Amino acid sequence: MKYSVIDQEKRAHNIYESENQVVTHLNIKKGEEIPSHDSPMTVIVVIYQGEVSFTEDGNTFVIKPGDIVSLKPGVSHSLLAKADSKLMVIKSKLAE
């Protein structure tokens, strides 16, 4: 099955959803912030355009294209776009 990003201008667009996984395309404009939150699933963040200040449990670092962030369930995180940015967020329930 093939899935693609239909509307790359929407802030968040789920491009795949199942019981165990959600894949979201995320656009955030320079200066936009996604407040601190967590997920009950494992989270993988892949940035492929722009630059984002990423805070994970109080530690902040900059991510750029080519960087991948992996978070265990329940880890608090937030994002602040340092430039117009596009990211893929993959949330999965992994077998324990």
N, CA, C and O atoms as a Tinker XYZ file with bonds, in Angstrom:
   384  protein
     1  N      0.839000   -1.166000    0.000000    73     2
     2  CA     0.000000    0.000000    0.000000    64     1     3
     3  C      0.893000    1.241000    0.000000    63     2     4     5
     4  O      1.908000    1.264000    0.695000    81     3
     5  N      0.538000    2.248000   -0.751000    73     3     6
     6  CA     1.326000    3.472000   -0.855000    64     5     7
     7  C      0.575000    4.619000   -0.191000    63     6     8     9
     8  O     -0.637000    4.759000   -0.359000    81     7
     9  N      1.300000    5.437000    0.563000    73     7    10
    10  CA     0.737000    6.620000    1.194000    64     9    11
    11  C      1.616000    7.801000    0.821000    63    10    12    13
    12  O      2.824000    7.644000    0.643000    81    11
    13  N      1.026000    8.974000    0.701000    73    11    14
    14  CA     1.821000   10.158000    0.375000    64    13    15
    15  C      1.268000   11.365000    1.113000    63    14    16    17
    16  O      0.143000   11.353000    1.612000    81    15
    17  N      2.079000   12.397000    1.168000    73    15    18
    18  CA     1.668000   13.639000    1.793000    64    17    19
    19  C      0.804000   14.387000    0.788000    63    18    20    21
    20  O      1.289000   14.814000   -0.260000    81    19
    21  N     -0.479000   14.544000    1.109000    73    19    22
    22  CA    -1.415000   15.179000    0.183000    64    21    23
    23  C     -1.313000   16.698000    0.264000    63    22    24    25
    24  O     -1.168000   17.365000   -0.760000    81    23
    25  N     -1.385000   17.238000    1.449000    73    23    26
    26  CA    -1.374000   18.692000    1.623000    64    25    27
    27  C     -0.178000   19.084000    2.472000    63    26    28    29
    28  O     -0.227000   19.017000    3.701000    81    27
    29  N      0.885000   19.487000    1.817000    73    27    30
    30  CA     2.102000   19.824000    2.537000    64    29    31
    31  C      2.027000   21.185000    3.223000    63    30    32    33
    32  O      2.979000   21.587000    3.892000    81    31
    33  N      0.913000   21.901000    3.068000    73    31    34
    34  CA     0.776000   23.205000    3.707000    64    33    35
    35  C      0.040000   23.126000    5.047000    63    34    36    37
    36  O      0.125000   24.061000    5.843000    81    35
    37  N     -0.672000   22.045000    5.310000    73    35    38
    38  CA    -1.349000   21.887000    6.600000    64    37    39
    39  C     -0.296000   21.751000    7.697000    63    38    40    41
    40  O      0.785000   21.213000    7.460000    81    39
    41  N     -0.610000   22.233000    8.881000    73    39    42
    42  CA     0.356000   22.132000    9.982000    64    41    43
    43  C      0.627000   20.676000   10.339000    63    42    44    45
    44  O      1.780000   20.275000   10.494000    81    43
    45  N     -0.425000   19.895000   10.469000    73    43    46
    46  CA    -0.260000   18.475000   10.783000    64    45    47
    47  C     -1.242000   17.675000    9.943000    63    46    48    49
    48  O     -2.419000   18.019000    9.830000    81    47
    49  N     -0.741000   16.619000    9.366000    73    47    50
    50  CA    -1.567000   15.788000    8.496000    64    49    51
    51  C     -1.176000   14.332000    8.716000    63    50    52    53
    52  O     -0.057000   13.932000    8.397000    81    51
    53  N     -2.109000   13.531000    9.270000    73    51    54
    54  CA    -1.833000   12.105000    9.434000    64    53    55
    55  C     -1.887000   11.450000    8.061000    63    54    56    57
    56  O     -2.906000   11.510000    7.372000    81    55
    57  N     -0.780000   10.823000    7.672000    73    55    58
    58  CA    -0.752000   10.178000    6.363000    64    57    59
    59  C     -0.936000    8.670000    6.471000    63    58    60    61
    60  O     -1.129000    7.984000    5.468000    81    59
    61  N     -0.873000    8.158000    7.710000    73    59    62
    62  CA    -1.138000    6.735000    7.934000    64    61    63
    63  C     -1.591000    6.556000    9.372000    63    62    64    65
    64  O     -0.997000    7.119000   10.293000    81    63
    65  N     -2.644000    5.773000    9.564000    73    63    66
    66  CA    -3.135000    5.469000   10.906000    64    65    67
    67  C     -3.564000    4.013000   10.978000    63    66    68    69
    68  O     -4.263000    3.513000   10.097000    81    67
    69  N     -3.136000    3.341000   12.042000    73    67    70
    70  CA    -3.615000    2.000000   12.337000    64    69    71
    71  C     -3.734000    1.897000   13.852000    63    70    72    73
    72  O     -3.461000    2.860000   14.568000    81    71
    73  N     -4.136000    0.740000   14.332000    73    71    74
    74  CA    -4.278000    0.537000   15.774000    64    73    75
    75  C     -2.940000    0.714000   16.505000    63    74    76    77
    76  O     -2.913000    1.168000   17.649000    81    75
    77  N     -1.842000    0.358000   15.849000    73    75    78
    78  CA    -0.531000    0.362000   16.499000    64    77    79
    79  C      0.425000    1.444000   16.013000    63    78    80    81
    80  O      1.548000    1.538000   16.508000    81    79
    81  N     -0.005000    2.271000   15.042000    73    79    82
    82  CA     0.934000    3.253000   14.501000    64    81    83
    83  C      0.206000    4.445000   13.884000    63    82    84    85
    84  O     -0.859000    4.308000   13.281000    81    83
    85  N      0.818000    5.621000   14.055000    73    83    86
    86  CA     0.342000    6.841000   13.403000    64    85    87
    87  C      1.558000    7.536000   12.813000    63    86    88    89
    88  O      2.556000    7.747000   13.502000    81    87
    89  N      1.471000    7.895000   11.524000    73    87    90
    90  CA     2.544000    8.629000   10.851000    64    89    91
    91  C      1.971000    9.994000   10.471000    63    90    92    93
    92  O      0.972000   10.088000    9.758000    81    91
    93  N      2.626000   11.049000   10.963000    73    91    94
    94  CA     2.141000   12.412000   10.761000    64    93    95
    95  C      3.188000   13.242000   10.048000    63    94    96    97
    96  O      4.364000   13.225000   10.412000    81    95
    97  N      2.752000   13.976000    9.021000    73    95    98
    98  CA     3.606000   14.975000    8.376000    64    97    99
    99  C      3.340000   16.280000    9.109000    63    98   100   101
   100  O      2.186000   16.676000    9.269000    81    99
   101  N      4.405000   16.957000    9.560000    73    99   102
   102  CA     4.270000   18.157000   10.377000    64   101   103
   103  C      5.022000   19.313000    9.733000    63   102   104   105
   104  O      6.211000   19.203000    9.434000    81   103
   105  N      4.314000   20.429000    9.523000    73   103   106
   106  CA     4.906000   21.682000    9.040000    64   105   107
   107  C      4.872000   22.673000   10.190000    63   106   108   109
   108  O      3.813000   22.909000   10.770000    81   107
   109  N      6.005000   23.252000   10.525000    73   107   110
   110  CA     5.986000   24.336000   11.505000    64   109   111
   111  C      6.805000   25.498000   10.953000    63   110   112   113
   112  O      7.943000   25.330000   10.513000    81   111
   113  N      6.202000   26.665000   10.988000    73   111   114
   114  CA     6.829000   27.875000   10.468000    64   113   115
   115  C      7.806000   28.448000   11.491000    63   114   116   117
   116  O      7.668000   28.215000   12.692000    81   115
   117  N      8.784000   29.191000   11.012000    73   115   118
   118  CA     9.782000   29.823000   11.879000    64   117   119
   119  C      9.070000   30.558000   13.016000    63   118   120   121
   120  O      8.155000   31.348000   12.785000    81   119
   121  N      9.506000   30.284000   14.245000    73   119   122
   122  CA     8.936000   30.920000   15.429000    64   121   123
   123  C      7.767000   30.170000   16.043000    63   122   124   125
   124  O      7.404000   30.438000   17.188000    81   123
   125  N      7.168000   29.238000   15.314000    73   123   126
   126  CA     6.063000   28.455000   15.862000    64   125   127
   127  C      6.590000   27.455000   16.886000    63   126   128   129
   128  O      7.699000   26.934000   16.765000    81   127
   129  N      5.762000   27.206000   17.894000    73   127   130
   130  CA     6.142000   26.274000   18.957000    64   129   131
   131  C      5.072000   25.210000   19.116000    63   130   132   133
   132  O      3.878000   25.479000   18.982000    81   131
   133  N      5.516000   24.014000   19.400000    73   131   134
   134  CA     4.606000   22.949000   19.809000    64   133   135
   135  C      4.902000   22.732000   21.291000    63   134   136   137
   136  O      5.983000   22.262000   21.645000    81   135
   137  N      3.946000   23.073000   22.156000    73   135   138
   138  CA     4.181000   23.025000   23.600000    64   137   139
   139  C      4.524000   21.618000   24.099000    63   138   140   141
   140  O      4.308000   20.621000   23.409000    81   139
   141  N      5.051000   21.572000   25.291000    73   139   142
   142  CA     5.454000   20.314000   25.910000    64   141   143
   143  C      4.278000   19.341000   25.983000    63   142   144   145
   144  O      3.174000   19.707000   26.384000    81   143
   145  N      4.538000   18.108000   25.590000    73   143   146
   146  CA     3.533000   17.052000   25.597000    64   145   147
   147  C      4.255000   15.703000   25.618000    63   146   148   149
   148  O      5.480000   15.648000   25.512000    81   147
   149  N      3.503000   14.635000   25.753000    73   147   150
   150  CA     4.093000   13.301000   25.667000    64   149   151
   151  C      3.130000   12.390000   24.926000    63   150   152   153
   152  O      2.016000   12.790000   24.588000    81   151
   153  N      3.561000   11.179000   24.679000    73   151   154
   154  CA     2.739000   10.210000   23.956000    64   153   155
   155  C      2.830000    8.866000   24.670000    63   154   156   157
   156  O      3.880000    8.522000   25.212000    81   155
   157  N      1.743000    8.107000   24.676000    73   155   158
   158  CA     1.804000    6.771000   25.265000    64   157   159
   159  C      2.519000    5.770000   24.341000    63   158   160   161
   160  O      2.690000    4.604000   24.695000    81   159
   161  N      2.930000    6.235000   23.160000    73   159   162
   162  CA     3.610000    5.375000   22.191000    64   161   163
   163  C      5.090000    5.756000   22.075000    63   162   164   165
   164  O      5.490000    6.835000   22.512000    81   163
   165  N      5.888000    4.881000   21.495000    73   163   166
   166  CA     7.250000    5.220000   21.117000    64   165   167
   167  C      7.156000    6.233000   19.979000    63   166   168   169
   168  O      6.320000    6.084000   19.088000    81   167
   169  N      8.012000    7.274000   20.001000    73   167   170
   170  CA     7.960000    8.334000   18.995000    64   169   171
   171  C      9.305000    8.429000   18.283000    63   170   172   173
   172  O     10.360000    8.438000   18.919000    81   171
   173  N      9.252000    8.500000   16.958000    73   171   174
   174  CA    10.433000    8.762000   16.139000    64   173   175
   175  C     10.147000   10.053000   15.380000    63   174   176   177
   176  O      9.107000   10.171000   14.733000    81   175
   177  N     11.064000   11.024000   15.452000    73   175   178
   178  CA    10.925000   12.293000   14.742000    64   177   179
   179  C     12.040000   12.375000   13.717000    63   178   180   181
   180  O     13.217000   12.269000   14.060000    81   179
   181  N     11.666000   12.565000   12.447000    73   179   182
   182  CA    12.636000   12.686000   11.362000    64   181   183
   183  C     12.436000   14.060000   10.732000    63   182   184   185
   184  O     11.377000   14.342000   10.172000    81   183
   185  N     13.448000   14.911000   10.822000    73   183   186
   186  CA    13.358000   16.235000   10.206000    64   185   187
   187  C     13.989000   16.165000    8.823000    63   186   188   189
   188  O     15.088000   15.632000    8.666000    81   187
   189  N     13.297000   16.703000    7.814000    73   187   190
   190  CA    13.872000   16.656000    6.473000    64   189   191
   191  C     13.932000   18.023000    5.803000    63   190   192   193
   192  O     14.367000   18.140000    4.657000    81   191
   193  N     13.492000   19.067000    6.526000    73   191   194
   194  CA    13.673000   20.429000    6.032000    64   193   195
   195  C     13.637000   21.371000    7.220000    63   194   196   197
   196  O     12.798000   21.216000    8.108000    81   195
   197  N     14.537000   22.347000    7.249000    73   195   198
   198  CA    14.521000   23.375000    8.277000    64   197   199
   199  C     15.447000   23.105000    9.445000    63   198   200   201
   200  O     16.450000   22.401000    9.326000    81   199
   201  N     15.083000   23.686000   10.574000    73   199   202
   202  CA    15.881000   23.580000   11.801000    64   201   203
   203  C     14.943000   23.786000   12.982000    63   202   204   205
   204  O     14.165000   24.740000   13.005000    81   203
   205  N     15.019000   22.890000   13.963000    73   203   206
   206  CA    14.100000   22.914000   15.097000    64   205   207
   207  C     14.879000   22.782000   16.407000    63   206   208   209
   208  O     15.780000   21.952000   16.531000    81   207
   209  N     14.515000   23.608000   17.367000    73   207   210
   210  CA    15.022000   23.464000   18.726000    64   209   211
   211  C     14.103000   22.464000   19.419000    63   210   212   213
   212  O     12.913000   22.724000   19.598000    81   211
   213  N     14.663000   21.321000   19.806000    73   211   214
   214  CA    13.897000   20.203000   20.352000    64   213   215
   215  C     14.245000   20.051000   21.824000    63   214   216   217
   216  O     15.417000   19.927000   22.179000    81   215
   217  N     13.234000   20.060000   22.679000    73   215   218
   218  CA    13.463000   19.897000   24.118000    64   217   219
   219  C     12.853000   18.576000   24.556000    63   218   220   221
   220  O     11.683000   18.291000   24.301000    81   219
   221  N     13.678000   17.779000   25.221000    73   219   222
   222  CA    13.279000   16.457000   25.711000    64   221   223
   223  C     13.620000   16.374000   27.193000    63   222   224   225
   224  O     14.792000   16.428000   27.567000    81   223
   225  N     12.614000   16.244000   28.024000    73   223   226
   226  CA    12.816000   16.178000   29.478000    64   225   227
   227  C     13.750000   17.284000   29.983000    63   226   228   229
   228  O     14.623000   17.033000   30.813000    81   227
   229  N     13.560000   18.509000   29.478000    73   227   230
   230  CA    14.340000   19.654000   29.949000    64   229   231
   231  C     15.663000   19.871000   29.255000    63   230   232   233
   232  O     16.297000   20.900000   29.487000    81   231
   233  N     16.118000   18.949000   28.407000    73   231   234
   234  CA    17.372000   19.107000   27.654000    64   233   235
   235  C     17.049000   19.566000   26.241000    63   234   236   237
   236  O     16.259000   18.927000   25.545000    81   235
   237  N     17.655000   20.673000   25.811000    73   235   238
   238  CA    17.367000   21.245000   24.502000    64   237   239
   239  C     18.552000   21.063000   23.564000    63   238   240   241
   240  O     19.705000   21.249000   23.952000    81   239
   241  N     18.243000   20.690000   22.310000    73   239   242
   242  CA    19.260000   20.563000   21.267000    64   241   243
   243  C     18.617000   20.914000   19.936000    63   242   244   245
   244  O     17.393000   20.884000   19.810000    81   243
   245  N     19.426000   21.243000   18.949000    73   243   246
   246  CA    18.927000   21.620000   17.626000    64   245   247
   247  C     18.980000   20.404000   16.718000    63   246   248   249
   248  O     19.976000   19.682000   16.678000    81   247
   249  N     17.866000   20.183000   15.974000    73   247   250
   250  CA    17.860000   19.114000   14.982000    64   249   251
   251  C     17.737000   19.733000   13.592000    63   250   252   253
   252  O     17.052000   20.735000   13.388000    81   251
   253  N     18.429000   19.098000   12.646000    73   251   254
   254  CA    18.474000   19.546000   11.253000    64   253   255
   255  C     18.261000   18.340000   10.356000    63   254   256   257
   256  O     18.310000   17.206000   10.833000    81   255
   257  N     18.025000   18.559000    9.055000    73   255   258
   258  CA    17.833000   17.423000    8.148000    64   257   259
   259  C     18.944000   16.385000    8.300000    63   258   260   261
   260  O     20.130000   16.711000    8.343000    81   259
   261  N     18.521000   15.136000    8.378000    73   259   262
   262  CA    19.442000   14.023000    8.603000    64   261   263
   263  C     19.419000   13.536000   10.039000    63   262   264   265
   264  O     19.869000   12.428000   10.328000    81   263
   265  N     18.891000   14.365000   10.950000    73   263   266
   266  CA    18.800000   13.974000   12.357000    64   265   267
   267  C     17.516000   13.187000   12.602000    63   266   268   269
   268  O     16.488000   13.430000   11.970000    81   267
   269  N     17.600000   12.244000   13.529000    73   267   270
   270  CA    16.457000   11.447000   13.944000    64   269   271
   271  C     16.428000   11.429000   15.464000    63   270   272   273
   272  O     17.451000   11.199000   16.109000    81   271
   273  N     15.258000   11.670000   16.031000    73   271   274
   274  CA    15.077000   11.643000   17.480000    64   273   275
   275  C     14.161000   10.472000   17.818000    63   274   276   277
   276  O     13.133000   10.277000   17.169000    81   275
   277  N     14.530000    9.697000   18.827000    73   275   278
   278  CA    13.730000    8.570000   19.290000    64   277   279
   279  C     13.357000    8.806000   20.748000    63   278   280   281
   280  O     14.218000    9.103000   21.577000    81   279
   281  N     12.069000    8.671000   21.057000    73   279   282
   282  CA    11.576000    8.882000   22.419000    64   281   283
   283  C     10.792000    7.671000   22.896000    63   282   284   285
   284  O      9.982000    7.111000   22.158000    81   283
   285  N     11.039000    7.278000   24.123000    73   283   286
   286  CA    10.250000    6.214000   24.735000    64   285   287
   287  C      8.880000    6.772000   25.111000    63   286   288   289
   288  O      8.722000    7.987000   25.231000    81   287
   289  N      7.897000    5.907000   25.296000    73   287   290
   290  CA     6.569000    6.374000   25.709000    64   289   291
   291  C      6.645000    7.195000   27.000000    63   290   292   293
   292  O      7.405000    6.874000   27.913000    81   291
   293  N      5.842000    8.259000   27.053000    73   291   294
   294  CA     5.741000    9.076000   28.257000    64   293   295
   295  C      6.803000   10.144000   28.416000    63   294   296   297
   296  O      6.781000   10.864000   29.414000    81   295
   297  N      7.741000   10.286000   27.472000    73   295   298
   298  CA     8.801000   11.291000   27.587000    64   297   299
   299  C      8.258000   12.640000   27.121000    63   298   300   301
   300  O      7.765000   12.770000   26.001000    81   299
   301  N      8.356000   13.637000   27.992000    73   299   302
   302  CA     7.882000   14.979000   27.687000    64   301   303
   303  C      8.819000   15.647000   26.680000    63   302   304   305
   304  O     10.040000   15.565000   26.811000    81   303
   305  N      8.232000   16.318000   25.660000    73   303   306
   306  CA     9.039000   16.987000   24.641000    64   305   307
   307  C      8.273000   18.164000   24.038000    63   306   308   309
   308  O      7.044000   18.205000   24.070000    81   307
   309  N      9.033000   19.128000   23.484000    73   307   310
   310  CA     8.444000   20.283000   22.818000    64   309   311
   311  C      9.348000   20.674000   21.655000    63   310   312   313
   312  O     10.503000   20.255000   21.582000    81   311
   313  N      8.805000   21.482000   20.745000    73   311   314
   314  CA     9.553000   21.903000   19.563000    64   313   315
   315  C      9.370000   23.391000   19.347000    63   314   316   317
   316  O      8.301000   23.935000   19.623000    81   315
   317  N     10.413000   24.055000   18.850000    73   315   318
   318  CA    10.371000   25.459000   18.451000    64   317   319
   319  C     11.098000   25.572000   17.123000    63   318   320   321
   320  O     12.286000   25.261000   17.039000    81   319
   321  N     10.395000   26.015000   16.079000    73   319   322
   322  CA    10.994000   26.112000   14.750000    64   321   323
   323  C     11.934000   27.310000   14.677000    63   322   324   325
   324  O     11.525000   28.447000   14.914000    81   323
   325  N     13.191000   27.048000   14.350000    73   323   326
   326  CA    14.181000   28.106000   14.143000    64   325   327
   327  C     14.149000   28.574000   12.693000    63   326   328   329
   328  O     14.678000   29.634000   12.360000    81   327
   329  N     13.519000   27.766000   11.826000    73   327   330
   330  CA    13.296000   28.074000   10.411000    64   329   331
   331  C     12.038000   27.319000    9.999000    63   330   332   333
   332  O     11.610000   26.411000   10.712000    81   331
   333  N     11.437000   27.672000    8.866000    73   331   334
   334  CA    10.317000   26.880000    8.360000    64   333   335
   335  C     10.781000   25.437000    8.259000    63   334   336   337
   336  O     11.824000   25.168000    7.663000    81   335
   337  N     10.026000   24.501000    8.832000    73   335   338
   338  CA    10.507000   23.126000    8.956000    64   337   339
   339  C      9.424000   22.107000    8.601000    63   338   340   341
   340  O      8.229000   22.348000    8.775000    81   339
   341  N      9.883000   20.970000    8.101000    73   339   342
   342  CA     9.008000   19.837000    7.787000    64   341   343
   343  C      9.575000   18.605000    8.479000    63   342   344   345
   344  O     10.768000   18.312000    8.389000    81   343
   345  N      8.691000   17.892000    9.170000    73   343   346
   346  CA     9.097000   16.721000    9.926000    64   345   347
   347  C      8.123000   15.582000    9.700000    63   346   348   349
   348  O      6.962000   15.802000    9.353000    81   347
   349  N      8.601000   14.372000    9.898000    73   347   350
   350  CA     7.762000   13.183000    9.903000    64   349   351
   351  C      7.793000   12.677000   11.348000    63   350   352   353
   352  O      8.865000   12.475000   11.918000    81   351
   353  N      6.623000   12.475000   11.930000    73   351   354
   354  CA     6.514000   11.973000   13.300000    64   353   355
   355  C      5.861000   10.600000   13.223000    63   354   356   357
   356  O      4.745000   10.461000   12.723000    81   355
   357  N      6.561000    9.590000   13.720000    73   355   358
   358  CA     6.079000    8.216000   13.658000    64   357   359
   359  C      5.857000    7.733000   15.087000    63   358   360   361
   360  O      6.809000    7.604000   15.857000    81   359
   361  N      4.597000    7.466000   15.442000    73   359   362
   362  CA     4.264000    6.973000   16.777000    64   361   363
   363  C      3.848000    5.508000   16.643000    63   362   364   365
   364  O      2.989000    5.165000   15.830000    81   363
   365  N      4.470000    4.654000   17.452000    73   363   366
   366  CA     4.198000    3.207000   17.335000    64   365   367
   367  C      4.058000    2.570000   18.699000    63   366   368   369
   368  O      4.756000    2.935000   19.645000    81   367
   369  N      3.141000    1.607000   18.793000    73   367   370
   370  CA     3.059000    0.731000   19.953000    64   369   371
   371  C      3.940000   -0.451000   19.627000    63   370   372   373
   372  O      3.624000   -1.243000   18.739000    81   371
   373  N      5.042000   -0.575000   20.339000    73   371   374
   374  CA     5.984000   -1.660000   20.089000    64   373   375
   375  C      5.714000   -2.814000   21.038000    63   374   376   377
   376  O      5.309000   -2.599000   22.180000    81   375
   377  N      5.935000   -4.029000   20.576000    73   375   378
   378  CA     5.757000   -5.211000   21.413000    64   377   379
   379  C      6.741000   -5.142000   22.574000    63   378   380   381
   380  O      7.893000   -4.742000   22.406000    81   379
   381  N      6.284000   -5.527000   23.721000    73   379   382
   382  CA     7.159000   -5.494000   24.911000    64   381   383
   383  C      7.743000   -6.847000   25.188000    63   382   384
   384  O      8.500000   -7.008000   26.146000    81   383
